[in-house]
Amino acid sequence: MAADRLIVTVKSEFRLFRQPHKVGDVIRVREIDLLVIGIERFDLWGSTLTIWYTCQDLSQTDFISKKNAYKQPRESVFEVILKHDSDLIKSVVLGVTQWHKGQLYKLVEYTDISLVGTDIRICCIGRPIHPVDRKEAKAKLFSERRKKLQLEIM
């Protein structure tokens, strides 16, 4: 872990049925206090849960705070509870799309991973996927067909 970095990735391994860290927890790694600000990914192999956290080094205070300069898109929070030995755990990964109540969502961020008895509870944020406007889609299709025809004529 680079000593000069404000934001770092930390890989932690947990035995099943031991609670992993939560977003907002302060953890100590190599004598440095780190604030968990996100979950990048996770993996379950046998009885070991491995989680990669995005953390902020709390010992560094000489940086400029930045507010979100962009408008957040409409997002929804999803919660999935699965048995620890379920094959479906591998399908809850960032970047994939999932249908929920007739709407397609792209999973963009994990917000929490916790253990509930023998189950794993995964919370994540999903952003709705909307199709391109009809007029824009027709114009694009027409443009592509015109390009293809011009190439064939020459």
N, C-alpha and C positions, 0 to 999 in steps of 0.2 A: 504494500500500500504506500503510495507516494505521500510524503509528509507535506508537500506543498499544495495538494489538491483539496479544494473545498468540498466537492461532491465525489464520493467514491462508491464502488460496488463491493459489497461484502457477501461472501458465500458462507452460509451457516447450515450445519447438518443437525438434525434432531432425530432421536429415536421416536418411533411412533408412540402416540399417547402421551407425549410431552409437549406442552403448548409452545409453539414457535413465537417469535417476537411479533409485535403488532406495529403498524404505522403509528408513529408518535412515541414509541419506546426509545429510551437511551440505552445503548449497549456499549460495552467496553471491549475494544479490540487493540491488542498490542499497546496497552497503557494509554489509549486515546478514546475519549468519550465521543460516540457517534449517535446522531439522531436519525432514526429510521424515517425516511420521508417517502418511501415507495417500495413496491415489490416488483422486481423485473421479471422473474420467472421462477418456476419451481419444478422439481422432479421427484417422483416417488419410486424408489428402487428397493424392493423387499420391505424391510421394516425401517428404512431410513428415508426421511423427508429432507430434501435439500432445497434451500430457498436462497435466491440471490436478491439481496436488498440494495436499494439506493439509499445511501446515508450521507449526512452532512457532518463534517468535522466541526464539533462545537468549540474546539480550541482556537479556531480561526475566526477573528472578528473584524479583520481589516478588509472588508469587501463592501461593495455597493449593493444595497437591497434593490431588487427589481420587482415591480408590480406587473401583473399580467397585462400586456399591452394589446392583447387580442381578445375578441369576444369568444367565450366558450360556446361550442355548438351544444344543441340540446342532447343531453346524455341521460342514460338510465342506469340504475344500479341493479345488478343481477346477483343472485345468491344460488349456489349449487351445493347440495349436500349429497355426497356419494360415500359408499363404503370404501374403506382404505384399499381393498383389493379389486375394486371395480376397474374394468378396462376403459370406462368412459372418462376417467381422470385425464388421460392423455389427450382428450378432445377439447379440454378447457385450456387453450393456449391463446396467447395474444395474437391478434391479427386475423383470426378465423372469424367467419360469419356464422351467426346462429339465428334461427327463426324464433320469434317470441310474439304470440298473439297476432299473427299475420303480418308482422313487420320484421325486416331483416336488420340485424345489428352486427357491427364489427366490434369485437372485444379489444379495448385499447389500454386498459390498465387494471392491475390487481389492486384491490383496496384492503383485503384482509384474507388471511389463511389461518384457520384455527381447527382444533380437534374437538369433536363433540362425541364422547364415548369412543366407539370404533369407526365413526364417520369423520370425513374431512369436509369442512365447510369452506368454500371458496367464494369470495365476493369480488366482483369486478365491475368495471364501468364499460358500458357499450354505447357506441355512437350509431344512430340510425343511418342506414344506407338508403339514399334516395336515387331513383333513376334520373337521368338527364331529361330536361324538358322535351316534350314531343317535337316541337318545332325545331329545336336545336338538333335533336336526333335525326329528324328527316333531312335537315340541311346538311348534316355531316354525311349521311348515307348518300345523298345526291352528289355531294362534292367528291366523295370517294369513287362513286360509279363513273362520274365524269372523268376523273383522273385515269381510271382504268381503261375507259374507252379511248381516250386520247393516246394512251400508250400503245394500244392494240392497233389503232389506225396508222400510226407511224410505222 
